């Protein structure tokens, strides 16, 4: 009986001693699991941040590449314009006229007028080298631009500079076509055009339409456009 009581007492003591140790191990396992979950979450967050950073870098590189391509395209166009300006061409006609429309300033359309005059000479079969001036009246401002450029087919591209403002350049790009039943007259439409202040990085879009009349210089033959049956073409379009 004495030994039974002794063994019972020893069993109780062992249970008391082991129990806190088991609790410690259990708490340690829980902490380990929590730490593992936190570590996994942190690792996933780092991966997500890294992926987002890579996407941002790719977008930045694509934008820079597109910007470079646009710059190269603009330089190519400018080089072509400069090349044409250096070609020695004998002017064969004079032109004068006017285009009117709008300059978009601060989101509003301001009435604008350009008085055009100058000379043009043939480059090849369908090309023209153009030099002249444009007096721009925009709101209450008047600026004189010296023009140079070229025309080919039905496309015309002119670049203008002014001695009044070193950093201001005008780009007149669009279409021209002979006026039906009016020999020597040409309709103009400048729609991809703008006045640019390169230093201030300001661009004012222009929307201009009008007409110029041409006069042969010296013994040059007058321009004669092929006659067009306007009625027949309109009937074919709208029927």
Residue pairs with C-beta under 8 A, 6 or more apart in sequence:
77 157
78 159
80 150
81 148
81 149
81 150
81 157
81 159
84 123
84 127
84 129
84 149
84 150
85 129
85 148
85 149
87 123
87 129
89 121
89 122
89 123
89 129
90 121
91 119
91 120
91 121
91 131
91 217
92 120
92 121
92 122
92 216
92 217
92 218
92 220
93 119
93 120
93 214
93 215
93 216
93 217
93 220
93 223
94 117
94 118
94 119
94 214
94 215
94 217
95 116
95 117
95 118
95 119
95 120
95 132
95 186
95 212
95 213
95 214
95 215
96 116
96 117
96 212
96 213
97 115
97 116
97 117
97 186
97 188
97 210
97 211
97 212
97 213
98 113
98 114
98 115
98 116
98 210
98 211
98 212
99 113
99 114
99 116
99 188
99 190
99 208
99 209
99 210
99 211
100 111
100 112
100 113
100 114
100 208
100 209
100 210
101 112
101 190
101 206
101 207
101 208
101 209
101 210
102 109
102 110
102 111
102 112
102 206
102 207
102 208
103 109
103 110
103 112
103 138
103 139
103 195
103 204
103 205
103 206
104 110
104 204
104 205
104 206
104 207
105 139
105 204
109 207
110 138
110 139
111 139
112 136
112 137
112 138
112 139
112 206
112 208
113 136
113 137
114 134
114 135
114 136
114 137
114 172
114 208
114 210
115 134
115 135
115 137
116 132
116 133
116 134
116 147
116 210
116 212
117 132
117 133
118 130
118 131
118 132
118 133
118 147
119 130
119 131
119 132
119 217
120 128
120 129
120 130
120 131
120 151
120 214
121 128
121 129
122 128
122 129
123 129
123 150
123 152
126 152
126 153
127 150
127 151
127 152
128 150
128 151
128 152
129 149
129 150
130 147
130 148
130 149
130 150
130 151
130 156
130 158
131 147
131 148
132 147
133 144
133 145
133 146
133 147
134 144
134 145
134 147
134 158
134 160
134 170
134 172
135 142
135 143
135 144
135 145
136 142
136 143
136 144
136 145
136 170
136 195
138 195
138 204
143 162
143 164
143 165
143 168
144 162
144 163
144 164
145 160
145 161
145 162
145 170
146 160
146 161
146 162
146 163
147 158
147 159
147 160
147 172
148 158
148 159
148 160
149 156
149 157
149 158
149 159
149 172
150 156
150 157
151 157
151 176
154 175
154 176
154 177
155 173
155 174
155 175
155 176
156 172
156 173
156 174
156 175
156 176
156 188
157 171
157 172
157 173
158 170
158 171
158 172
158 173
159 169
159 170
159 171
159 172
160 169
160 170
160 171
160 172
161 168
161 169
161 170
162 168
162 170
165 197
166 199
167 197
167 198
167 199
167 200
168 195
168 196
168 197
168 198
169 195
169 196
169 198
170 193
170 194
170 195
170 196
170 206
171 192
171 193
171 194
171 195
171 196
172 190
172 193
172 206
172 208
173 190
173 191
173 192
173 193
174 188
174 189
174 190
174 191
174 192
174 193
174 208
175 188
175 189
175 191
176 186
176 187
176 188
176 189
177 186
177 187
178 185
178 186
178 187
178 223
178 225
179 185
179 186
179 187
179 211
180 225
180 228
180 230
181 227
183 222
183 223
183 224
183 225
184 213
184 214
184 215
184 222
184 223
185 211
185 212
185 213
185 214
186 211
186 212
186 213
186 214
187 209
187 210
187 211
188 208
188 209
188 210
188 211
188 212
189 208
189 209
190 206
190 207
190 208
190 209
191 207
191 208
193 205
193 206
193 207
193 208
194 203
194 204
194 205
194 206
195 203
195 204
195 206
196 202
196 203
196 204
197 203
214 222
214 223
216 222
216 223
